[in-house]
Amino acid sequence: AIDYDGLECPNNSPVGCAASVAGFITSISWIASYLSFAANACGQAVNSGAICAGDFTALMANFGEIATVGAAARADCDFGKNALQILTRTETISPPWKQFIPAGASPP
């Protein structure tokens, strides 16, 4: 989360720091989930408390994944001024190879 040499976040930006911190919290949540499920799997009987803890921490880790990816996308992608424009694009985008192959052309 923090660059120890300069004590600053990646790219010295709030978004870079958010991605880094969310990634750290997500990693800790996954570790807690795996340990909880291991506590259930290694016992002689079903440990419902361990299963519940594993499920809950796995859910928290998945939410952390969403937060990490959201912050990383904000840091890595240039959405410009209108991020919704990407989602509401109306024109059809065709693959570049279509410009070289005429419609209805037979193989050589």
DSSP file (Angstrom, degrees, kcal/mol; ACC not computed):
  #  RESIDUE AA STRUCTURE BP1 BP2  ACC     N-H-->O    O-->H-N    N-H-->O    O-->H-N    TCO  KAPPA ALPHA  PHI   PSI    X-CA   Y-CA   Z-CA
    1    1 A A              0   0    0      0, 0.0     2,-0.4     0, 0.0    20,-0.2   0.000 360.0 360.0 360.0 -33.2    0.0    0.0    0.0
    2    2 A I        -     0   0    0      7,-0.1     2,-0.8    18,-0.1     7,-0.2  -0.975 360.0-128.0-129.5 137.0    2.8    2.4    0.8
    3    3 A D  B  >> -A    8   0A   0      5,-3.1     4,-2.6    -2,-0.4     5,-0.8  -0.739  22.3-155.1 -79.2 111.8    6.2    2.8   -0.8
    4    4 A Y  T  45S+     0   0    0     -2,-0.8    -1,-0.2     1,-0.2     0, 0.0   0.760  86.3  61.3 -67.4 -25.2    8.5    2.6    2.2
    5    5 A D  T  45S+     0   0    0      1,-0.2    -1,-0.2     3,-0.1    -2,-0.0   0.938 128.7  10.3 -65.4 -44.8   11.3    4.6    0.6
    6    6 A G  T  45S-     0   0    0     -3,-0.4    -2,-0.2     2,-0.2    -1,-0.2   0.406  96.8-126.2-113.5   0.6    9.2    7.7    0.1
    7    7 A L  T  <5 +     0   0    0     -4,-2.6     2,-0.3     1,-0.2    -3,-0.2   0.942  67.1 125.0  49.7  54.9    6.1    6.7    2.2
    8    8 A E  B   < -A    3   0A   0     -5,-0.8    -5,-3.1     9,-0.0    -1,-0.2  -0.959  61.8-105.8-139.6 159.8    3.8    7.3   -0.7
    9    9 A C    >   -     0   0    0     -2,-0.3     3,-2.5    -7,-0.2    -7,-0.1  -0.309  57.0 -70.1 -78.4 163.7    1.1    5.4   -2.6
   10   10 A P  G >  S+     0   0    0      0, 0.0     3,-1.5     0, 0.0     6,-0.3  -0.311 123.4   0.5 -55.8 134.7    1.6    4.0   -6.1
   11   11 A N  G 3  S-     0   0    0      1,-0.3     4,-0.1     5,-0.1    -2,-0.1   0.578 113.8 -95.1  59.6  10.6    1.7    6.9   -8.7
   12   12 A N  G <  S+     0   0    0     -3,-2.5    -1,-0.3     1,-0.2     3,-0.0   0.869  91.7 126.2  50.6  41.5    1.3    9.1   -5.6
   13   13 A S  S <> S-     0   0    0     -3,-1.5     4,-2.0     1,-0.1    -1,-0.2  -0.924  71.6-124.9-128.1 152.7   -2.4    9.2   -6.3
   14   14 A P  H  > S+     0   0    0      0, 0.0     4,-2.4     0, 0.0     5,-0.1   0.859 112.8  52.9 -62.1 -34.8   -5.5    8.4   -4.2
   15   15 A V  H  > S+     0   0    0      2,-0.2     4,-2.3     1,-0.2     5,-0.2   0.910 108.6  48.9 -69.2 -41.4   -6.7    5.9   -6.8
   16   16 A G  H  > S+     0   0    0     -6,-0.3     4,-1.9     1,-0.2    -1,-0.2   0.886 112.8  48.4 -63.2 -38.5   -3.4    4.1   -6.7
   17   17 A C  H  X S+     0   0    0     -4,-2.0     4,-2.8     2,-0.2     5,-0.3   0.892 109.4  52.7 -68.3 -39.9   -3.5    4.0   -2.9
   18   18 A A  H  X S+     0   0    0     -4,-2.4     4,-2.6     1,-0.2     5,-0.2   0.914 110.1  48.0 -63.0 -42.5   -7.1    2.7   -2.9
   19   19 A A  H  X S+     0   0    0     -4,-2.3     4,-2.0     2,-0.2    -1,-0.2   0.903 114.0  47.3 -64.4 -40.4   -6.2   -0.2   -5.3
   20   20 A S  H  X S+     0   0    0     -4,-1.9     4,-1.8     2,-0.2    -2,-0.2   0.927 115.2  43.5 -68.2 -45.6   -3.2   -1.1   -3.2
   21   21 A V  H  X S+     0   0    0     -4,-2.8     4,-2.5     2,-0.2     5,-0.2   0.914 114.2  50.4 -67.8 -42.6   -5.0   -1.0    0.2
   22   22 A A  H  X S+     0   0    0     -4,-2.6     4,-2.4    -5,-0.3    46,-0.2   0.886 109.5  52.2 -63.2 -37.6   -8.0   -2.8   -1.2
   23   23 A G  H  X S+     0   0    0     -4,-2.0     4,-2.1    -5,-0.2    -1,-0.2   0.891 109.5  49.0 -64.1 -39.4   -5.7   -5.5   -2.6
   24   24 A F  H  X S+     0   0    0     -4,-1.8     4,-2.1     2,-0.2    -2,-0.2   0.934 112.6  46.6 -64.9 -46.7   -4.0   -5.9    0.8
   25   25 A I  H  X S+     0   0    0     -4,-2.5     4,-2.1     1,-0.2    -2,-0.2   0.885 111.5  52.9 -64.1 -38.3   -7.4   -6.2    2.7
   26   26 A T  H  X S+     0   0    0     -4,-2.4     4,-2.4    -5,-0.2    -1,-0.2   0.913 107.8  50.9 -62.1 -43.2   -8.6   -8.7    0.0
   27   27 A S  H  X S+     0   0    0     -4,-2.1     4,-2.1     1,-0.2    -2,-0.2   0.911 110.0  48.9 -62.0 -43.0   -5.5  -10.8    0.5
   28   28 A I  H  X S+     0   0    0     -4,-2.1     4,-2.3     1,-0.2    -1,-0.2   0.888 110.3  52.3 -63.9 -38.8   -6.0  -10.9    4.2
   29   29 A S  H  X S+     0   0    0     -4,-2.1     4,-2.2     2,-0.2    -2,-0.2   0.902 108.6  49.9 -65.0 -40.8   -9.7  -11.9    3.7
   30   30 A W  H  X S+     0   0    0     -4,-2.4     4,-2.8     2,-0.2     5,-0.2   0.909 109.9  51.1 -64.0 -40.8   -8.7  -14.8    1.4
   31   31 A I  H  X S+     0   0    0     -4,-2.1     4,-2.5     1,-0.2     5,-0.2   0.930 110.5  48.8 -61.1 -44.8   -6.2  -16.0    4.0
   32   32 A A  H  X S+     0   0    0     -4,-2.3     4,-2.1     1,-0.2    -1,-0.2   0.891 111.8  50.0 -62.0 -39.3   -8.8  -15.9    6.7
   33   33 A S  H  X S+     0   0    0     -4,-2.2     4,-2.5    24,-0.2     5,-0.2   0.943 111.3  47.1 -64.8 -48.2  -11.3  -17.8    4.5
   34   34 A Y  H  X S+     0   0    0     -4,-2.8     4,-2.2     1,-0.2    -2,-0.2   0.899 112.6  49.9 -62.1 -40.5   -8.8  -20.5    3.6
   35   35 A L  H  X S+     0   0    0     -4,-2.5     4,-2.1    -5,-0.2    -1,-0.2   0.885 110.2  51.0 -65.7 -37.7   -7.8  -21.0    7.2
   36   36 A S  H  X S+     0   0    0     -4,-2.1     4,-1.4     2,-0.2    -2,-0.2   0.929 112.1  45.6 -65.2 -44.8  -11.5  -21.2    8.3
   37   37 A F  H  X S+     0   0    0     -4,-2.5     4,-2.5     1,-0.2    -1,-0.2   0.856 111.0  53.8 -67.5 -33.2  -12.2  -23.8    5.7
   38   38 A A  H  X S+     0   0    0     -4,-2.2     4,-2.3    -5,-0.2    -1,-0.2   0.883 104.0  56.0 -66.3 -37.3   -9.0  -25.7    6.6
   39   39 A A  H  < S+     0   0    0     -4,-2.1     4,-0.5     1,-0.2    -1,-0.2   0.865 112.1  43.1 -62.6 -35.1  -10.2  -25.8   10.3
   40   40 A N  H >< S+     0   0    0     -4,-1.4     3,-0.7     1,-0.2    -2,-0.2   0.914 114.6  48.9 -74.3 -43.4  -13.4  -27.4    9.2
   41   41 A A  H 3< S+     0   0    0     -4,-2.5    -2,-0.2     1,-0.2    -3,-0.2   0.804 110.1  50.7 -69.4 -29.3  -11.7  -29.9    6.8
   42   42 A C  T 3< S+     0   0    0     -4,-2.3    -1,-0.2    -5,-0.2    -2,-0.2   0.586  94.3  90.4 -87.4  -9.8   -9.1  -31.1    9.2
   43   43 A G  S <  S-     0   0    0     -3,-0.7     4,-0.1    -4,-0.5    -3,-0.0  -0.364  79.8-124.1 -84.4 166.3  -11.5  -31.8   12.1
   44   44 A Q  S    S+     0   0    0     -2,-0.1     2,-0.3     2,-0.1    -1,-0.1   0.775  94.9  34.4 -77.1 -28.4  -13.2  -35.1   12.8
   45   45 A A  S    S-     0   0    0      1,-0.0     2,-0.2    -5,-0.0    -2,-0.2  -0.798 101.4 -82.0-124.0 165.5  -16.7  -33.5   12.7
   46   46 A V        -     0   0    0     -2,-0.3     2,-0.8     1,-0.1     3,-0.1  -0.503  36.7-153.2 -67.7 130.4  -18.3  -30.7   10.8
   47   47 A N     >  -     0   0    0     -2,-0.2     4,-2.1     1,-0.2     3,-0.3  -0.857  12.0-175.7-108.2  95.6  -17.4  -27.4   12.3
   48   48 A S  H  > S+     0   0    0     -2,-0.8     4,-2.5     1,-0.2     5,-0.2   0.814  82.4  57.2 -65.9 -29.8  -20.3  -25.1   11.4
   49   49 A G  H  > S+     0   0    0      2,-0.2     4,-2.4     1,-0.2    -1,-0.2   0.907 108.1  46.8 -65.3 -40.7  -18.6  -22.1   13.0
   50   50 A A  H  > S+     0   0    0     -3,-0.3     4,-2.5     2,-0.2    -2,-0.2   0.885 112.4  50.1 -68.2 -38.2  -15.6  -22.6   10.8
   51   51 A I  H  X S+     0   0    0     -4,-2.1     4,-2.6     2,-0.2    -2,-0.2   0.926 111.6  48.5 -64.8 -43.8  -17.8  -23.0    7.7
   52   52 A C  H  X S+     0   0    0     -4,-2.5     4,-2.5     1,-0.2    -2,-0.2   0.925 113.0  47.5 -61.9 -44.9  -19.7  -19.8    8.6
   53   53 A A  H  X S+     0   0    0     -4,-2.4     4,-2.6     1,-0.2     5,-0.2   0.897 112.2  50.5 -64.0 -39.8  -16.5  -17.9    9.1
   54   54 A G  H  X S+     0   0    0     -4,-2.5     4,-1.9     2,-0.2    -2,-0.2   0.911 111.7  47.1 -64.3 -42.5  -15.1  -19.2    5.8
   55   55 A D  H  X S+     0   0    0     -4,-2.6     4,-2.1     2,-0.2    -2,-0.2   0.924 114.0  47.3 -64.0 -44.5  -18.2  -18.2    3.9
   56   56 A F  H  X S+     0   0    0     -4,-2.5     4,-2.3     1,-0.2    -2,-0.2   0.926 113.9  45.6 -66.3 -44.9  -18.3  -14.8    5.4
   57   57 A T  H  X S+     0   0    0     -4,-2.6     4,-2.2     1,-0.2    -1,-0.2   0.833 111.0  54.1 -70.5 -29.6  -14.6  -14.0    4.9
   58   58 A A  H  X S+     0   0    0     -4,-1.9     4,-2.2    -5,-0.2    -1,-0.2   0.899 108.8  49.6 -66.3 -39.5  -14.9  -15.3    1.3
   59   59 A L  H  X S+     0   0    0     -4,-2.1     4,-2.2     2,-0.2    -2,-0.2   0.924 111.2  48.6 -62.7 -44.4  -17.8  -12.9    0.7
   60   60 A M  H  X S+     0   0    0     -4,-2.3     4,-2.2     1,-0.2    -2,-0.2   0.888 110.2  52.1 -62.6 -38.9  -15.7  -10.1    2.1
   61   61 A A  H  X S+     0   0    0     -4,-2.2     4,-2.1     2,-0.2    -1,-0.2   0.890 108.0  51.2 -65.4 -38.7  -12.8  -11.1   -0.1
   62   62 A N  H  X S+     0   0    0     -4,-2.2     4,-1.8     2,-0.2    -2,-0.2   0.897 109.7  49.4 -66.2 -39.3  -15.0  -11.1   -3.2
   63   63 A F  H  X S+     0   0    0     -4,-2.2     4,-2.2     1,-0.2    -1,-0.2   0.889 109.8  53.1 -63.5 -37.6  -16.2   -7.6   -2.3
   64   64 A G  H  X S+     0   0    0     -4,-2.2     4,-2.7     2,-0.2    -2,-0.2   0.874 104.6  54.8 -63.8 -37.2  -12.6   -6.6   -1.9
   65   65 A E  H  X S+     0   0    0     -4,-2.1     4,-2.8     2,-0.2     5,-0.2   0.914 107.9  49.6 -61.0 -42.5  -11.8   -8.0   -5.4
   66   66 A I  H  X S+     0   0    0     -4,-1.8     4,-2.5     1,-0.2    -2,-0.2   0.921 112.4  47.4 -62.6 -43.6  -14.6   -5.7   -6.8
   67   67 A A  H  X S+     0   0    0     -4,-2.2     4,-2.3     2,-0.2    -2,-0.2   0.905 113.2  48.5 -64.2 -41.4  -13.1   -2.7   -4.9
   68   68 A T  H  X S+     0   0    0     -4,-2.7     4,-2.5   -46,-0.2    -2,-0.2   0.937 114.0  44.8 -64.7 -47.1   -9.6   -3.5   -6.1
   69   69 A V  H  X S+     0   0    0     -4,-2.8     4,-2.7     2,-0.2     5,-0.2   0.887 112.5  52.5 -66.8 -38.4  -10.6   -4.0   -9.7
   70   70 A G  H  X S+     0   0    0     -4,-2.5     4,-1.8    -5,-0.2    -1,-0.2   0.926 113.0  43.4 -62.2 -44.8  -12.7   -0.8   -9.7
   71   71 A A  H  X S+     0   0    0     -4,-2.3     4,-1.9     2,-0.2    -2,-0.2   0.896 114.6  50.2 -67.9 -39.5   -9.9    1.3   -8.3
   72   72 A A  H  X S+     0   0    0     -4,-2.5     4,-2.6     2,-0.2     5,-0.3   0.895 109.2  51.2 -66.7 -39.3   -7.4   -0.3  -10.7
   73   73 A A  H  X S+     0   0    0     -4,-2.7     4,-2.5     1,-0.2    -1,-0.2   0.898 109.5  50.8 -64.2 -38.9   -9.6    0.3  -13.7
   74   74 A R  H  < S+     0   0    0     -4,-1.8    -1,-0.2    -5,-0.2    -2,-0.2   0.879 114.8  43.7 -64.7 -36.6  -10.0    3.9  -12.7
   75   75 A A  H  < S+     0   0    0     -4,-1.9    -2,-0.2   -60,-0.2    -1,-0.2   0.863 122.7  35.6 -76.0 -35.5   -6.2    4.2  -12.4
   76   76 A D  H  < S+     0   0    0     -4,-2.6     2,-0.4    -5,-0.1    -2,-0.2   0.763 105.7  69.7 -93.2 -27.7   -5.4    2.4  -15.7
   77   77 A C     <  -     0   0    0     -4,-2.5     2,-1.0    -5,-0.3     3,-0.1  -0.751  68.9-140.3-101.8 139.3   -8.2    3.3  -18.1
   78   78 A D        +     0   0    0     -2,-0.4     3,-0.1     1,-0.2    -4,-0.1  -0.800  27.5 169.1 -96.3  96.8   -8.7    6.8  -19.6
   79   79 A F    >   -     0   0    0     -2,-1.0     3,-0.5     1,-0.3    -1,-0.2   0.595  30.1-150.1 -83.4 -10.8  -12.4    7.2  -19.5
   80   80 A G  T 3   -     0   0    0      1,-0.2    -1,-0.3    -3,-0.1     3,-0.2  -0.385  51.1 -41.8  72.1-155.0  -12.3   10.9  -20.4
   81   81 A K  T 3  S+     0   0    0      1,-0.2     2,-0.6    -3,-0.1    -1,-0.2   0.768 134.2  46.6 -80.8 -25.4  -14.9   13.2  -19.1
   82   82 A N    X   +     0   0    0     -3,-0.5     3,-0.8     1,-0.1     4,-0.4  -0.840  55.1 174.6-125.6  95.3  -17.9   10.9  -19.7
   83   83 A A  T >> S+     0   0    0     -2,-0.6     3,-1.0     1,-0.2     4,-0.6   0.806  80.8  62.6 -68.0 -29.2  -17.4    7.3  -18.5
   84   84 A L  H 3> S+     0   0    0      1,-0.2     4,-1.8     2,-0.2     3,-0.3   0.725  86.4  74.1 -69.8 -20.0  -21.0    6.4  -19.4
   85   85 A Q  H <4 S+     0   0    0     -3,-0.8    -1,-0.2     1,-0.2    -2,-0.2   0.845  91.3  56.7 -61.2 -32.6  -20.3    7.1  -23.1
   86   86 A I  H X4 S+     0   0    0     -3,-1.0     3,-0.6    -4,-0.4    -1,-0.2   0.882 111.0  42.7 -65.2 -38.0  -18.3    3.9  -23.2
   87   87 A L  H 3< S+     0   0    0     -4,-0.6    -2,-0.2    -3,-0.3    -1,-0.2   0.751 115.7  47.3 -80.9 -24.9  -21.3    1.9  -22.0
   88   88 A T  T 3< S+     0   0    0     -4,-1.8    -1,-0.2     2,-0.0     2,-0.2   0.028  73.8 146.6-108.2  26.8  -23.9    3.6  -24.2
   89   89 A R    <   -     0   0    0     -3,-0.6    -3,-0.1     1,-0.1    -4,-0.0  -0.444  24.7-174.3 -65.4 131.5  -22.1    3.5  -27.5
   90   90 A T        +     0   0    0     -2,-0.2    -1,-0.1     2,-0.1     2,-0.1   0.719  51.9  90.5-102.8 -25.6  -24.7    3.2  -30.3
   91   91 A E  S    S-     0   0    0      1,-0.1     2,-0.4     0, 0.0    -2,-0.0  -0.442  80.1-115.0 -75.6 148.8  -22.5    2.8  -33.4
   92   92 A T        -     0   0    0     -2,-0.1     2,-0.6     1,-0.0    -1,-0.1  -0.667  23.0-149.6 -83.9 131.3  -21.5   -0.7  -34.4
   93   93 A I        -     0   0    0     -2,-0.4    -1,-0.0     0, 0.0     0, 0.0  -0.898  12.5-161.9-103.6 121.7  -17.8   -1.5  -34.2
   94   94 A S        -     0   0    0     -2,-0.6     5,-0.1     1,-0.1    -2,-0.0  -0.755  28.8 -98.1-102.3 150.5  -16.6   -4.0  -36.8
   95   95 A P    >   -     0   0    0      0, 0.0     3,-1.5     0, 0.0     4,-0.3  -0.309  32.1-118.7 -62.8 148.0  -13.4   -5.9  -36.5
   96   96 A P  G >  S+     0   0    0      0, 0.0     3,-1.3     0, 0.0     4,-0.2   0.786 108.6  66.3 -60.7 -27.9  -10.5   -4.5  -38.5
   97   97 A W  G >> S+     0   0    0      1,-0.3     3,-1.5     2,-0.2     4,-0.6   0.732  84.6  73.8 -68.3 -20.0  -10.1   -7.6  -40.7
   98   98 A K  G <4 S+     0   0    0     -3,-1.5     3,-0.4     1,-0.3    -1,-0.3   0.750  84.4  66.0 -66.3 -22.2  -13.5   -7.1  -42.2
   99   99 A Q  G <4 S+     0   0    0     -3,-1.3    -1,-0.3    -4,-0.3    -2,-0.2   0.697 102.7  47.6 -72.3 -16.2  -12.2   -4.2  -44.3
  100  100 A F  T <4 S+     0   0    0     -3,-1.5    -1,-0.2    -4,-0.2    -2,-0.2   0.614 104.0  64.1 -97.8 -15.0  -10.0   -6.7  -46.3
  101  101 A I  S  < S-     0   0    0     -4,-0.6    -1,-0.1    -3,-0.4     3,-0.1  -0.933  79.6-138.1-115.0 112.9  -12.6   -9.3  -47.0
  102  102 A P    >   -     0   0    0      0, 0.0     3,-1.6     0, 0.0     2,-0.1  -0.352  34.5 -94.5 -66.4 148.6  -15.5   -8.3  -49.2
  103  103 A A  T 3  S+     0   0    0      1,-0.3    -5,-0.0    -5,-0.0     0, 0.0  -0.410 108.9  12.8 -63.6 134.6  -18.9   -9.5  -48.2
  104  104 A G  T 3  S+     0   0    0      1,-0.2    -1,-0.3    -2,-0.1     2,-0.2   0.563  88.0 153.2  76.9  10.3  -19.9  -12.7  -49.9
  105  105 A A    <   -     0   0    0     -3,-1.6    -1,-0.2     1,-0.1    -4,-0.0  -0.501  37.9-135.3 -74.1 138.9  -16.4  -13.4  -51.2
  106  106 A S        -     0   0    0     -2,-0.2    -1,-0.1     1,-0.1     0, 0.0  -0.559  30.9 -91.0 -88.9 158.4  -15.6  -17.1  -51.8
  107  107 A P              0   0    0      0, 0.0    -1,-0.1     0, 0.0     0, 0.0  -0.325 360.0 360.0 -64.2 151.9  -12.3  -18.6  -50.7
  108  108 A P              0   0    0      0, 0.0    -2,-0.0     0, 0.0    -3,-0.0   0.505 360.0 360.0 -69.2 360.0   -9.5  -18.5  -53.3
